[in-house]
Each structure stands twice: as structure tokens, then as C-alpha cells.
Amino acid sequence: MTKVNQQLRLPSGRLLAYDEYGAPDGAPIFYFHGSPSGKLEYGLFGGEVLADRLNIRMIVPDRPGLGRSEFQPGRQIGDWPADVVALADQLALARFAVLGYSGGGPYAAACALKIPERLTRVGIVSGTAPFDEPGLSAGIDSTSLRFMQLARTKPRLSRLTLRLMAIMARFAPHQIVKGAMATLPVPDQAMLTHPEFQDRFIAMIRGALRAGPRGAQWDTALMVGPWDFRPYDVRSEVYLWHGEMDASAPIAMGRYMAAAIPNSHAFSYAGEGHLSLISNYLEEILNLLIA
């Protein structure tokens, strides 16, 4: 079962878009994409075949302002659990697991904090940590770090940059891939050498920016700015996976989250980066979340 471009009208009137993969009666998992990204991201790493094989019902929503979900003015990371609950209620899911990847990690942590009674398990893969904690962002490639910080310090310039990215993704996708290759470690470069992965990577960028740059800029600004909660307030059990060669969310971020969350279980991988870890270990990760 694959259902794409579904939309839910939330109680506020705002539209929330989501895709579904796998078995309708399978173990439900909500996948939270990175930043800036969108629901097509799941297609980079998983898909219908994997979800079917593991008997999983994978639900992948676009966050507000990204993809096909409507923008939510003034939103904070901690507002996300309410959208998740509304979608779960619409789908008649009393309990479910959540998996946050990269910039989706803070949103999984927010769910662990705010709706623990609805969650079966919480996983974070290559997740970001608070950028205002000293030293945690030092290992990020300088070009990538400037791009992310621009969303908070110079939002208008950030939106212009994102608009240009959307144009390049449409008319010069090879330049997007070339730029990404220049900032990534060897394990992640290896992923981007595959033409099919490149196509899905470009489709993800196009999908995320289809409604314009405002949502992507805001989402990134929330990630790099002060969060509206602290990880040490999370009391639920959280599983963390991180690659030691990650240059997008350095291993220091993973170690910080493991130390900050009292009931955490952390797994690190010496030869893996930001893209390669989830690509190579997604089945193992999903099996643990549904165990």
C-alpha cells in the first residue's frame, strides 16, 4: 500500500500533507524528515518494499510550510506533537512509534516529551542537537553551517538562497549534486554516486520547496536557534543512532543527546556518515522500533 499526497484538515484549518507506505494493519511508525526537507525524503532510504517486508505502516508527514503542508506562522518545535496527534487520531492510531532523522530529531524528542503516552518507541538517527550548546556545531562543514545559520541571522537572504536552490534543482540538478558532494565525507559521497539516489535526492529538494522558501527557512531557523524545550527534560526511553564520520550533524551532537536524555540508548558507527548510516542500517533501526 502506497498512498501519496494525502492531506488532513487540522482543527486550526491548516492543511497537513502526508504519505503512507507498507501494510495498512502493520506496526505504525511516523517518520520525521530532516531540515530543510520533506516527506519524499523517506524514498531516499526506504520504500514500499521494506515497509511491506517488515509489516510496518510508515506515515511520513510534511512539516508546516514544507512540501504540501501549509505554513504555520510563529510555530515552534514543541508545536509539532499536536499535529502528530491530530494525524494519528485521523488514522485511528492509539499508539505508534516515531523516528526522526537529522533535523527531524528534535521533533521526535519533542514528541517523547509531550505525548509519551501515545508512543511505543522513539528513535533518532543522525539527529541534530541544540546549536547553542558550545562546541556542538564545530564539526559541521563551514559552507553548510553558514547556509543553516543564515536562516536565523538573515532570513530574507536565506529565502533567496533557497529560491535559487529550487531553481537549480529544476534546471541544473547536477550542480546541486556537485555542491553536496563537496561538503560530504567519503561514505556519503559514495551514496551520491548512484544515479537513482541522485534522482531521489533532487526530487526531495524539489518537493520540499514546491510552495516556496518560507517554510524551509523557518524550519531551518528553528533547528539552529534556541529550542523551546531542553533534551534533559525528556524522560521517555529514546534510541539514538549516529555515524562517527557525520559532517552534517557531528558525532558530538549525538553524544550530547545521549548524555542529556536520561533514558537513552546510543549506538555509534565508526565508518558511517549522515546519509550512509540510515541507508545502510534502516532495516535494523526499524526492527528495533517495532520489536
Contacts in CASP RR format, 6 or more apart in sequence:
PFRMAT RR
TARGET T0000
AUTHOR 0000-0000-0000
METHOD contacts of the structure
MODEL  1
MTKVNQQLRLPSGRLLAYDEYGAPDGAPIFYFHGSPSGKLEYGLFGGEVL
ADRLNIRMIVPDRPGLGRSEFQPGRQIGDWPADVVALADQLALARFAVLG
YSGGGPYAAACALKIPERLTRVGIVSGTAPFDEPGLSAGIDSTSLRFMQL
ARTKPRLSRLTLRLMAIMARFAPHQIVKGAMATLPVPDQAMLTHPEFQDR
FIAMIRGALRAGPRGAQWDTALMVGPWDFRPYDVRSEVYLWHGEMDASAP
IAMGRYMAAAIPNSHAFSYAGEGHLSLISNYLEEILNLLIA
1 20 0 8 1.000
1 21 0 8 1.000
1 22 0 8 1.000
1 23 0 8 1.000
1 24 0 8 1.000
1 48 0 8 1.000
2 19 0 8 1.000
2 20 0 8 1.000
2 21 0 8 1.000
2 22 0 8 1.000
2 48 0 8 1.000
3 19 0 8 1.000
3 20 0 8 1.000
4 19 0 8 1.000
4 20 0 8 1.000
5 17 0 8 1.000
5 19 0 8 1.000
5 68 0 8 1.000
6 17 0 8 1.000
6 18 0 8 1.000
6 19 0 8 1.000
6 20 0 8 1.000
7 15 0 8 1.000
7 16 0 8 1.000
7 17 0 8 1.000
7 18 0 8 1.000
7 68 0 8 1.000
8 15 0 8 1.000
8 16 0 8 1.000
8 18 0 8 1.000
8 86 0 8 1.000
8 87 0 8 1.000
8 90 0 8 1.000
9 15 0 8 1.000
10 16 0 8 1.000
10 83 0 8 1.000
10 86 0 8 1.000
11 86 0 8 1.000
14 64 0 8 1.000
14 69 0 8 1.000
14 70 0 8 1.000
14 72 0 8 1.000
15 68 0 8 1.000
15 69 0 8 1.000
15 70 0 8 1.000
16 61 0 8 1.000
16 62 0 8 1.000
16 64 0 8 1.000
16 69 0 8 1.000
16 70 0 8 1.000
16 83 0 8 1.000
16 86 0 8 1.000
16 87 0 8 1.000
17 39 0 8 1.000
17 61 0 8 1.000
17 62 0 8 1.000
17 67 0 8 1.000
17 68 0 8 1.000
17 69 0 8 1.000
18 39 0 8 1.000
18 59 0 8 1.000
18 60 0 8 1.000
18 61 0 8 1.000
18 62 0 8 1.000
18 87 0 8 1.000
19 39 0 8 1.000
19 40 0 8 1.000
19 42 0 8 1.000
19 59 0 8 1.000
19 60 0 8 1.000
20 57 0 8 1.000
20 58 0 8 1.000
20 59 0 8 1.000
20 60 0 8 1.000
21 42 0 8 1.000
21 46 0 8 1.000
21 47 0 8 1.000
21 48 0 8 1.000
21 51 0 8 1.000
21 56 0 8 1.000
21 57 0 8 1.000
21 58 0 8 1.000
21 60 0 8 1.000
22 48 0 8 1.000
22 51 0 8 1.000
22 52 0 8 1.000
22 56 0 8 1.000
22 57 0 8 1.000
22 58 0 8 1.000
23 51 0 8 1.000
23 52 0 8 1.000
23 55 0 8 1.000
23 56 0 8 1.000
23 57 0 8 1.000
24 57 0 8 1.000
25 57 0 8 1.000
26 55 0 8 1.000
26 56 0 8 1.000
26 57 0 8 1.000
27 54 0 8 1.000
27 55 0 8 1.000
27 56 0 8 1.000
27 57 0 8 1.000
27 97 0 8 1.000
27 120 0 8 1.000
27 290 0 8 1.000
28 56 0 8 1.000
28 57 0 8 1.000
28 59 0 8 1.000
28 88 0 8 1.000
28 91 0 8 1.000
28 93 0 8 1.000
28 95 0 8 1.000
28 96 0 8 1.000
28 97 0 8 1.000
29 56 0 8 1.000
29 57 0 8 1.000
29 58 0 8 1.000
29 59 0 8 1.000
29 96 0 8 1.000
29 97 0 8 1.000
29 98 0 8 1.000
29 99 0 8 1.000
29 286 0 8 1.000
29 289 0 8 1.000
29 290 0 8 1.000
30 59 0 8 1.000
30 60 0 8 1.000
30 61 0 8 1.000
30 84 0 8 1.000
30 87 0 8 1.000
30 88 0 8 1.000
30 96 0 8 1.000
30 97 0 8 1.000
30 98 0 8 1.000
30 99 0 8 1.000
31 42 0 8 1.000
31 58 0 8 1.000
31 59 0 8 1.000
31 60 0 8 1.000
31 99 0 8 1.000
31 100 0 8 1.000
31 101 0 8 1.000
32 61 0 8 1.000
32 63 0 8 1.000
32 80 0 8 1.000
32 98 0 8 1.000
32 99 0 8 1.000
32 100 0 8 1.000
32 101 0 8 1.000
32 103 0 8 1.000
32 104 0 8 1.000
32 105 0 8 1.000
32 107 0 8 1.000
32 108 0 8 1.000
33 39 0 8 1.000
33 41 0 8 1.000
33 42 0 8 1.000
33 60 0 8 1.000
33 62 0 8 1.000
33 63 0 8 1.000
33 66 0 8 1.000
33 100 0 8 1.000
33 101 0 8 1.000
33 102 0 8 1.000
33 103 0 8 1.000
33 104 0 8 1.000
33 208 0 8 1.000
34 41 0 8 1.000
34 100 0 8 1.000
34 101 0 8 1.000
34 102 0 8 1.000
34 103 0 8 1.000
34 104 0 8 1.000
34 105 0 8 1.000
35 102 0 8 1.000
35 103 0 8 1.000
35 104 0 8 1.000
35 128 0 8 1.000
35 216 0 8 1.000
35 219 0 8 1.000
35 220 0 8 1.000
35 222 0 8 1.000
35 223 0 8 1.000
36 66 0 8 1.000
36 162 0 8 1.000
36 208 0 8 1.000
36 209 0 8 1.000
36 215 0 8 1.000
36 216 0 8 1.000
36 217 0 8 1.000
36 219 0 8 1.000
36 220 0 8 1.000
37 66 0 8 1.000
37 102 0 8 1.000
37 103 0 8 1.000
37 204 0 8 1.000
37 205 0 8 1.000
37 208 0 8 1.000
38 62 0 8 1.000
38 63 0 8 1.000
38 66 0 8 1.000
38 67 0 8 1.000
38 204 0 8 1.000
38 207 0 8 1.000
38 208 0 8 1.000
39 60 0 8 1.000
39 61 0 8 1.000
39 62 0 8 1.000
39 67 0 8 1.000
40 200 0 8 1.000
40 203 0 8 1.000
40 204 0 8 1.000
40 207 0 8 1.000
40 208 0 8 1.000
41 60 0 8 1.000
41 101 0 8 1.000
41 204 0 8 1.000
41 208 0 8 1.000
42 58 0 8 1.000
42 60 0 8 1.000
43 200 0 8 1.000
43 204 0 8 1.000
44 197 0 8 1.000
44 200 0 8 1.000
44 201 0 8 1.000
44 204 0 8 1.000
44 275 0 8 1.000
44 279 0 8 1.000
45 101 0 8 1.000
45 278 0 8 1.000
45 279 0 8 1.000
45 282 0 8 1.000
46 282 0 8 1.000
47 58 0 8 1.000
50 56 0 8 1.000
50 282 0 8 1.000
50 283 0 8 1.000
50 286 0 8 1.000
51 57 0 8 1.000
51 58 0 8 1.000
54 283 0 8 1.000
54 286 0 8 1.000
54 287 0 8 1.000
54 290 0 8 1.000
55 290 0 8 1.000
56 286 0 8 1.000
56 290 0 8 1.000
59 87 0 8 1.000
59 91 0 8 1.000
59 96 0 8 1.000
61 69 0 8 1.000
61 83 0 8 1.000
61 84 0 8 1.000
61 87 0 8 1.000
62 68 0 8 1.000
62 69 0 8 1.000
62 208 0 8 1.000
63 69 0 8 1.000
63 80 0 8 1.000
63 107 0 8 1.000
63 219 0 8 1.000
64 70 0 8 1.000
64 71 0 8 1.000
64 72 0 8 1.000
64 75 0 8 1.000
64 83 0 8 1.000
64 215 0 8 1.000
65 71 0 8 1.000
65 72 0 8 1.000
65 211 0 8 1.000
65 214 0 8 1.000
65 215 0 8 1.000
65 216 0 8 1.000
65 218 0 8 1.000
65 219 0 8 1.000
66 208 0 8 1.000
66 211 0 8 1.000
66 215 0 8 1.000
66 216 0 8 1.000
66 219 0 8 1.000
67 207 0 8 1.000
67 208 0 8 1.000
67 209 0 8 1.000
67 210 0 8 1.000
67 211 0 8 1.000
68 210 0 8 1.000
68 211 0 8 1.000
71 211 0 8 1.000
71 214 0 8 1.000
71 215 0 8 1.000
71 218 0 8 1.000
72 79 0 8 1.000
74 218 0 8 1.000
75 218 0 8 1.000
75 222 0 8 1.000
76 222 0 8 1.000
76 228 0 8 1.000
77 106 0 8 1.000
77 107 0 8 1.000
77 110 0 8 1.000
77 222 0 8 1.000
77 227 0 8 1.000
77 228 0 8 1.000
77 229 0 8 1.000
78 107 0 8 1.000
78 110 0 8 1.000
78 114 0 8 1.000
78 228 0 8 1.000
78 229 0 8 1.000
80 107 0 8 1.000
80 110 0 8 1.000
80 111 0 8 1.000
81 110 0 8 1.000
81 111 0 8 1.000
81 113 0 8 1.000
81 114 0 8 1.000
81 115 0 8 1.000
84 98 0 8 1.000
84 111 0 8 1.000
84 115 0 8 1.000
85 115 0 8 1.000
85 118 0 8 1.000
88 94 0 8 1.000
88 96 0 8 1.000
88 118 0 8 1.000
94 118 0 8 1.000
95 118 0 8 1.000
95 119 0 8 1.000
95 120 0 8 1.000
96 118 0 8 1.000
96 119 0 8 1.000
96 120 0 8 1.000
97 119 0 8 1.000
97 120 0 8 1.000
97 121 0 8 1.000
97 122 0 8 1.000
97 123 0 8 1.000
97 289 0 8 1.000
97 290 0 8 1.000
98 108 0 8 1.000
98 111 0 8 1.000
98 112 0 8 1.000
98 119 0 8 1.000
98 121 0 8 1.000
98 122 0 8 1.000
98 123 0 8 1.000
99 108 0 8 1.000
99 123 0 8 1.000
99 124 0 8 1.000
99 125 0 8 1.000
99 285 0 8 1.000
99 286 0 8 1.000
99 289 0 8 1.000
100 107 0 8 1.000
100 108 0 8 1.000
100 123 0 8 1.000
100 124 0 8 1.000
100 125 0 8 1.000
100 127 0 8 1.000
101 124 0 8 1.000
101 125 0 8 1.000
101 126 0 8 1.000
101 127 0 8 1.000
101 278 0 8 1.000
102 125 0 8 1.000
102 126 0 8 1.000
102 127 0 8 1.000
102 128 0 8 1.000
102 248 0 8 1.000
102 249 0 8 1.000
102 274 0 8 1.000
103 127 0 8 1.000
103 128 0 8 1.000
103 223 0 8 1.000
103 249 0 8 1.000
104 124 0 8 1.000
104 127 0 8 1.000
104 128 0 8 1.000
105 124 0 8 1.000
105 125 0 8 1.000
105 127 0 8 1.000
105 128 0 8 1.000
106 127 0 8 1.000
106 128 0 8 1.000
106 222 0 8 1.000
106 223 0 8 1.000
106 227 0 8 1.000
108 122 0 8 1.000
108 123 0 8 1.000
108 124 0 8 1.000
108 238 0 8 1.000
109 122 0 8 1.000
109 124 0 8 1.000
109 229 0 8 1.000
109 231 0 8 1.000
109 234 0 8 1.000
109 238 0 8 1.000
109 257 0 8 1.000
109 261 0 8 1.000
110 229 0 8 1.000
111 118 0 8 1.000
111 119 0 8 1.000
111 122 0 8 1.000
112 119 0 8 1.000
112 122 0 8 1.000
112 234 0 8 1.000
112 236 0 8 1.000
112 238 0 8 1.000
113 229 0 8 1.000
113 233 0 8 1.000
113 234 0 8 1.000
113 235 0 8 1.000
113 236 0 8 1.000
116 235 0 8 1.000
116 236 0 8 1.000
119 236 0 8 1.000
120 289 0 8 1.000
121 237 0 8 1.000
121 239 0 8 1.000
121 288 0 8 1.000
121 289 0 8 1.000
121 290 0 8 1.000
121 291 0 8 1.000
122 236 0 8 1.000
122 237 0 8 1.000
122 238 0 8 1.000
122 239 0 8 1.000
123 238 0 8 1.000
123 239 0 8 1.000
123 240 0 8 1.000
123 241 0 8 1.000
123 285 0 8 1.000
123 289 0 8 1.000
124 238 0 8 1.000
124 239 0 8 1.000
124 240 0 8 1.000
124 241 0 8 1.000
124 257 0 8 1.000
125 240 0 8 1.000
125 241 0 8 1.000
125 242 0 8 1.000
125 277 0 8 1.000
125 278 0 8 1.000
125 285 0 8 1.000
126 241 0 8 1.000
126 242 0 8 1.000
126 243 0 8 1.000
126 246 0 8 1.000
126 248 0 8 1.000
126 249 0 8 1.000
126 273 0 8 1.000
126 274 0 8 1.000
126 277 0 8 1.000
126 278 0 8 1.000
127 240 0 8 1.000
127 242 0 8 1.000
127 249 0 8 1.000
127 253 0 8 1.000
127 254 0 8 1.000
127 257 0 8 1.000
128 223 0 8 1.000
128 249 0 8 1.000
128 253 0 8 1.000
129 136 0 8 1.000
129 231 0 8 1.000
129 249 0 8 1.000
129 252 0 8 1.000
129 253 0 8 1.000
129 254 0 8 1.000
129 256 0 8 1.000
129 257 0 8 1.000
129 260 0 8 1.000
130 136 0 8 1.000
130 225 0 8 1.000
130 226 0 8 1.000
130 227 0 8 1.000
130 230 0 8 1.000
130 231 0 8 1.000
130 256 0 8 1.000
131 137 0 8 1.000
131 149 0 8 1.000
131 223 0 8 1.000
131 224 0 8 1.000
131 225 0 8 1.000
132 225 0 8 1.000
132 226 0 8 1.000
133 256 0 8 1.000
135 252 0 8 1.000
136 250 0 8 1.000
136 252 0 8 1.000
136 253 0 8 1.000
136 256 0 8 1.000
137 145 0 8 1.000
137 224 0 8 1.000
137 250 0 8 1.000
137 253 0 8 1.000
138 250 0 8 1.000
138 252 0 8 1.000
139 247 0 8 1.000
139 250 0 8 1.000
139 252 0 8 1.000
140 148 0 8 1.000
140 247 0 8 1.000
140 248 0 8 1.000
140 249 0 8 1.000
140 250 0 8 1.000
141 183 0 8 1.000
141 184 0 8 1.000
141 247 0 8 1.000
141 248 0 8 1.000
143 182 0 8 1.000
143 183 0 8 1.000
144 183 0 8 1.000
144 247 0 8 1.000
144 248 0 8 1.000
147 158 0 8 1.000
147 161 0 8 1.000
148 220 0 8 1.000
148 223 0 8 1.000
148 224 0 8 1.000
149 224 0 8 1.000
150 157 0 8 1.000
150 158 0 8 1.000
150 161 0 8 1.000
151 158 0 8 1.000
151 216 0 8 1.000
151 217 0 8 1.000
151 218 0 8 1.000
151 220 0 8 1.000
151 221 0 8 1.000
151 224 0 8 1.000
152 220 0 8 1.000
152 221 0 8 1.000
152 224 0 8 1.000
152 225 0 8 1.000
155 217 0 8 1.000
155 221 0 8 1.000
158 213 0 8 1.000
158 217 0 8 1.000
158 220 0 8 1.000
158 221 0 8 1.000
159 213 0 8 1.000
159 214 0 8 1.000
159 217 0 8 1.000
160 213 0 8 1.000
161 213 0 8 1.000
162 209 0 8 1.000
162 212 0 8 1.000
162 213 0 8 1.000
162 216 0 8 1.000
162 217 0 8 1.000
163 209 0 8 1.000
163 212 0 8 1.000
163 213 0 8 1.000
165 176 0 8 1.000
165 205 0 8 1.000
165 209 0 8 1.000
166 205 0 8 1.000
166 206 0 8 1.000
166 209 0 8 1.000
166 212 0 8 1.000
166 213 0 8 1.000
168 175 0 8 1.000
168 176 0 8 1.000
169 176 0 8 1.000
169 202 0 8 1.000
169 205 0 8 1.000
169 206 0 8 1.000
169 209 0 8 1.000
170 206 0 8 1.000
173 198 0 8 1.000
173 202 0 8 1.000
176 201 0 8 1.000
176 202 0 8 1.000
176 205 0 8 1.000
177 192 0 8 1.000
177 198 0 8 1.000
177 201 0 8 1.000
177 202 0 8 1.000
180 192 0 8 1.000
180 201 0 8 1.000
181 189 0 8 1.000
181 192 0 8 1.000
183 247 0 8 1.000
184 192 0 8 1.000
184 247 0 8 1.000
184 248 0 8 1.000
184 273 0 8 1.000
184 274 0 8 1.000
184 275 0 8 1.000
185 245 0 8 1.000
185 246 0 8 1.000
185 247 0 8 1.000
185 273 0 8 1.000
185 274 0 8 1.000
186 245 0 8 1.000
187 245 0 8 1.000
187 271 0 8 1.000
187 272 0 8 1.000
187 273 0 8 1.000
187 275 0 8 1.000
187 276 0 8 1.000
187 277 0 8 1.000
188 247 0 8 1.000
188 273 0 8 1.000
188 274 0 8 1.000
188 275 0 8 1.000
188 276 0 8 1.000
190 276 0 8 1.000
191 197 0 8 1.000
191 275 0 8 1.000
191 276 0 8 1.000
191 279 0 8 1.000
192 198 0 8 1.000
192 201 0 8 1.000
192 275 0 8 1.000
208 216 0 8 1.000
209 216 0 8 1.000
230 260 0 8 1.000
231 256 0 8 1.000
231 257 0 8 1.000
231 260 0 8 1.000
231 261 0 8 1.000
232 260 0 8 1.000
232 261 0 8 1.000
232 262 0 8 1.000
234 260 0 8 1.000
234 261 0 8 1.000
234 262 0 8 1.000
234 263 0 8 1.000
235 262 0 8 1.000
235 263 0 8 1.000
236 263 0 8 1.000
237 263 0 8 1.000
237 264 0 8 1.000
237 265 0 8 1.000
238 257 0 8 1.000
238 261 0 8 1.000
238 263 0 8 1.000
238 264 0 8 1.000
238 265 0 8 1.000
239 264 0 8 1.000
239 265 0 8 1.000
239 266 0 8 1.000
239 267 0 8 1.000
239 285 0 8 1.000
239 288 0 8 1.000
239 289 0 8 1.000
240 254 0 8 1.000
240 257 0 8 1.000
240 258 0 8 1.000
240 261 0 8 1.000
240 264 0 8 1.000
240 265 0 8 1.000
240 266 0 8 1.000
240 267 0 8 1.000
241 266 0 8 1.000
241 267 0 8 1.000
241 268 0 8 1.000
241 269 0 8 1.000
241 277 0 8 1.000
241 278 0 8 1.000
241 281 0 8 1.000
241 285 0 8 1.000
242 249 0 8 1.000
242 251 0 8 1.000
242 253 0 8 1.000
242 254 0 8 1.000
242 255 0 8 1.000
242 266 0 8 1.000
242 267 0 8 1.000
242 268 0 8 1.000
242 269 0 8 1.000
242 277 0 8 1.000
243 251 0 8 1.000
243 268 0 8 1.000
243 269 0 8 1.000
243 270 0 8 1.000
243 271 0 8 1.000
243 272 0 8 1.000
243 273 0 8 1.000
243 274 0 8 1.000
243 277 0 8 1.000
244 251 0 8 1.000
244 268 0 8 1.000
244 269 0 8 1.000
244 270 0 8 1.000
244 271 0 8 1.000
244 272 0 8 1.000
244 273 0 8 1.000
245 270 0 8 1.000
245 271 0 8 1.000
245 272 0 8 1.000
245 273 0 8 1.000
246 272 0 8 1.000
246 273 0 8 1.000
246 274 0 8 1.000
246 277 0 8 1.000
247 273 0 8 1.000
247 274 0 8 1.000
248 274 0 8 1.000
249 274 0 8 1.000
251 268 0 8 1.000
254 266 0 8 1.000
254 268 0 8 1.000
255 266 0 8 1.000
257 264 0 8 1.000
257 266 0 8 1.000
258 264 0 8 1.000
258 266 0 8 1.000
269 277 0 8 1.000
269 281 0 8 1.000
272 280 0 8 1.000
272 281 0 8 1.000
278 285 0 8 1.000
END
